[in-house]
Amino acid sequence: MISTTDAKAEGGIIDDATCTVSFRTRTSELGFIKEVARRFEVKQSDVLRFAVRIGLQRLDVLRTRDVYGDSLNPLLADVGVDLVDHFDLDLPTLERMINGVPPVDNAITGNTLERLVALARAPLNSSLQRPSAAELFPPTGAQRE
């Protein structure tokens, strides 16, 4: 839940207003937040604001409505597996989100996106890390071997 009493900017986005946000999280995640806050000697809310800011910066390219296809390679290499896993995206939904409707000329192949979905469904490795999708998404314009 997000609430504010400040006026909303055009498009419903609030610029530089302070909002109260309420969300559910796992106990283990809250423990992690507490540990980081203790280590840096800051408030837990500062750790949360940092995490949200960094996460949104990583997703910033998605704010541009006309960016599709291999222009999203850097994003998918960085957080593609996590996006598919967290939002439980299936292949048709992922293809629409990444390549647009109708698909753009520089569309990412269904086979590559299928492999991304498979990586997201793979079990965590021994260090509880998700596998990397970096090898699936070379920088835009680069050739895959």
N, C-alpha and C positions, 0 to 999 in steps of 0.2 A: 504494500500500500504506500502510495506517495501522496503527501498532502502539503498544501501551501495556501497561504492567503494572499500571496503577491499576485499582481496582474500577470497574465500570460502574454508572452510575445507572440508574434504572428506565427501561425502554424502549430500553436499549442506548446512550443518549447519555451521553457522558462530560462531566461538569461541571467546568470549571476544571482539568482535568488536562492535562499537557503530553504531546504525542504526537509521534512521529517519522513524517513523511510523506514518501513517495517517489513521484515522478511524472515522466512524460516531458514534455518541452517542446521547442519548436523552438529551434534555435540563435539565430535572430533575436530570439525572446522572451527568451532568457537574456541576450543582448546588451543588450536594452532594460532588463532588471532591473539589470544591472551599471551602465548609464549613470545610471539614476535613483539607485541607491545611491551612486554616486560624487558626483553632484550634491548630494545631501542629506547626504553624509558619514555614511552609516549602513551597516549590514551588509545584504547581499543578502537574508538571511533576514527582516530587518525589512520590506523592500519586499514580499516575498512574503506575509508575514503581513498587511500593510496591504491588499494587493490581495484576498486571500481574505476578510478582514473586510468590506471595502466591497462585494465581490460578493455575499456572503451577506446583508448588510443589504438590498441591492436585491431579493433573492429572498425576504425574510422572510415576505411575505404567503402564500407557498406552504406554509409550515409549518402554516397553519390549514386543516384538512381540509374545512371547510364553506364555504370562499370560492371561488365560481365565477362565471362569467358576467361581466357588465359591472363587477363589483366588482374584476376584475383589469385594468381599463382602464389605470390608472396604470402597472402593471408592464409591460403589453404596449406601451404608448406608449414606455416607457423602454428596455426590453431585448427586446421581442418578436422583432424581426428577428434579433438575435444568438442568442436561444434557439432559434429555428427552424433557423437556419443551423448553430450549433454541434452541436446534438443531431440534426440532419438529420431533423426532424419532418415527416411527411406530414400532409395535411389531416385524415384520419380520426383519427389519433392526437392531433393538436392539438385537434380538437373535443372529444374525450373528456377531455383534460387540462384544458381551459379551461371547458367547459360541464357536465362531469359526465355520469354515466350513471345514470338518464335525465337529459337536459338540464334545467337549472334554468329557472325562469320568466324570469329576466333574462339568458338565453343571448345570446351574441354570435353574429350571423348567420354562416352558412357562407360567404357572399359576402365578408364582412369578413375572416374568417380565411383565405380563399383569397387575398385580396389581400396579406395578411401573408406567406403562404408565397411568393407571387410576388416580393415585395420582398426576401425573404431569398435567393431564387435569382438576383436581378438582379446583374449584374457591379458590382464596386466602381467608384465614380467616380474622377476623376483624383486626388483627395486620399486615396484608399484608405479612404474612409468608406462605411459602409453607408447606404442611404437611410433616412430617418426614418419611423416608423409612427405618429407622434404625431397626424397628421390623421385616422387611422382610429379612434383610441380617445379620444373626448372624456371629460372627467371624468364620473364616474358621475352619471346623472340629467340631464346636459346634452344638448341636442338637437343633432344633426348638421344642417348646412345642406344 
